[in-house]
Amino acid sequence: MSADSKDSKATGTSAVVGGVAGGVTGGIAAGAAIGGMTGPVGAVVGAAVGAVAGALAGKAAKADPAVENEYWRDNYSSRPYVTPGSTYDDYGPAYSHGVNAYERYPERSFDDVEHELSKDWGTTRGSSKLEWEHAKHASRDAWERLSDRVESAVPGDSDRDGR
């Protein structure tokens, strides 16, 4: 990969934050333009509504699988749900499953899609020895890591988790 193409591709946290920031900025501009038709108060309300809509649109930014894999490889063993004697090879596919699921369903909560994810686990688990009842904790962890990153870039409770 050339330096030019590498520099032009946003990944990981910067892609999430950049996507959200771009969504917020675009949403504010669109909301203000619409609100401007009804006067100054409408512009303020329109900008606020546009910011929320833009933030939600920016939420769909992609995570960098290599960055996520490296993070979880370095940190999985400290997680409370990891069974002693397990390896990253058991948990890695569950983390990937959570990352991929968040990217597919950014507007939904993990609890809303858990049933669908449990059905998909059989085809995405690879060589993992974990059954869904154990794998779901790692998938949720990866989902929440991405969700928290997006939420830190967006004002308010964008993922509706009460935090």
Secondary structure, DSSP 8 states (H G I E B T S, - for coil): --HHHHHT---HHHHHHHHHHHHHHHHHHHHHHHHHTT-HHHHHHHHHHHHHHHHHHHTT----HHHHHHHHHHHGGGSTT--TT--HHHHHHHHHHHHHHHHH-TTS-HHHHHHHHHHHHHHH-TT----HHHHHHHHHHHHHHHHHHHHHHSSS-TT-S--
